[in-house]
């Protein structure tokens, strides 16, 4: 299995509108693969403007927010690059798409890193951050995974929230729990 690095990817459409999405970047030698599901704004944007920014953040509210309609995170323009980065990025990497491998469900955009820059120190993780990230992945797959699997995983992840969450992790967890509950209220 390849190594996957979770981050928030920013892209722009042809009109310059920014979109941020939590994605797992797939390591491929000295390149990274962005493989968004169809349909998605990230996919459409990469086709229109073949550049992206990988934003490495430790504020899990951004991951949860992107999945729950809270997308207005402050941005910073990057000199001589068409896509902005998140203000909250500890580090960002600027990507150029070199090649696209077409696929009916998840096209793979092979990207090279043009530049990487660090903005703030990484001060460590706690188990609650990892739990929120895992719940965000589950929340992005509500139509693919069984309700039993989601609820079993949530119950286990709740332990880390209860033991180690700070205010940011608790807030992000709450947003995702609300999203999942609303989904099941709609579909029964």
N, C-alpha and C positions, 0 to 999 in steps of 0.2 A: 504494500500500500504506500502511496506517496505521502509525503509530509504536507499537511494543510495548515495554513496560517490564517486565523480568523482576523478580519479587519473590517473597516467600513470603506467601501469603494465609492469615490465620487466620480461622476461622469457628467457630460453636458450634451444637450441636443444641438441641432443645427442653429437654433436661435440663441444658444448660450444659457438655457435654463439648466440649473444644477439639480442633479438627483444623487442622493446618497443611499446606499444599500449595504447591509451587512452581508459579507460573502466570505467563503473560505477560498483563499488563493492556493492553487495547487503548485507545488514545487516541480520544476522540470529542468533540471540542470541549472544553467545560469539564467533561465527564464522563469516567468510565472504564468500560470494559466488562469484566466477568468472564465468561468463556465456558468453563466446565468441560465436559469430555466426559461423556456418559452411559455407564454409571452412574458416579457418584462421590459421595464423602462431602461434598465441597464443594457440589455441586449440591443434595443433600438438605438440608444445613445452611442454605444460602441460602433455600431454600423455607420452612424452619421458622422461622428467625430472619433477617430480611432486612438484616443488617448484616455488615460484614467489616472486617478491618484489612489494609492493604497494608504489609508489613514490608520495608523496603529495607535489606538486609544485604549485607555484603561477605565474610562468612565462608561460603565455598562448601560447607563441610561440611554446612550446614543444607539447602541444595538437594539435595545428594547423600544426606544422611541421610533426608530425607523420602521419597526414592525407594527407599531400601534398608532400610526398617524401623527407622530410628533417628529416632524422632519425639519423644523426650522432651527438648525444648529448653526451658530456663527461660522462664517467662512473667511478665509484669507486668500487673496489673489496670489498667484505665483508668477514671478517675472518670466516672460517669454514662454509661457505654457498656457494652453487653453482651458485647463480645468483647475478650479481652486481646491485648496485643502481645507479640512476642518480646523478651526482655531484650536480645538481640544487635542489635536494629534500630538502625541509625544514625539513621533517620528512620522515622516511621510515619504513615500517613494513615488516618483513620476514614471508612468508607464507609457510606452508606445506599442501599439499592436503591430506585430510583424507578420502574423499569419492567422487565418481562421480555419479551423477544422469544423466543417459543417456536421450537424447532428440534428435529428428531428426533435429531440427533447432538450438537449443542452449543448449548443455550439461551444467550441473551445477557442478562446482568443489567446493565442500565444503572445506574450508581451515581454519586452526587454525593459530593464530599468535604465532610465536616462540619468536619473539623479536621485539621491536620497539625502534627507536632511533631518537632523535631530533638533527638537524644539524645547523639550523638557525632560528631566530625568524620569526613569521608570523606578518607582518606589516600592515595587512588589505587588503581589497578588494576595487575595484571601479566597477562601473556599466559596464564599458567597458570590464573588465575581464569576468564578467558573460555573457555579450553579445557574446564575442568570444567563450566561452565554449558552449553556446547554438547553435551558428552557426556551431561549430565543430560537434556537435551531428547531426544537420541537414545535414551537408556535408557528414557524414558517412551513411546517409540513402537516398541518391539521387535516388537510384533504387526502394525505397519503398514508398516515399512520392510524392505527386503531385507537379508539378512545381509551381502551384498557391500558395500552402501552403508554399513552400520554399521562394518564392519571397515576400509573405505577411509578414512572420516572419522576413526576412532579413530587410525589410523596417522599421519595428518596432525596431529591434535591432540596426539599424544604428543610431537611436536617441542617445542611450547610448554611442556609439562610438564617435559621433560628440561632445557630451558634456563632456566626461570624459576620453577619451583614451590618454595614454602616448605613447611614441614611440614603446614600445614592443607590446602593444595592437593593435596599428595601423598597424604594420607590420604583425602580426598574422591575423588580419582581412583581409588585402590585399591578403595574401596567400589563404585564404579560398574563398574569392570572385573570385579569378582567377580559382580555382579548380571548383567551381560551374559553372562559365561561360564556361569553357572548356568542362565540362560535357554536358551542353545544346547545345553547338556548335556541339558536336559529335552526339547527339541523336535527335537534331532538335527541 
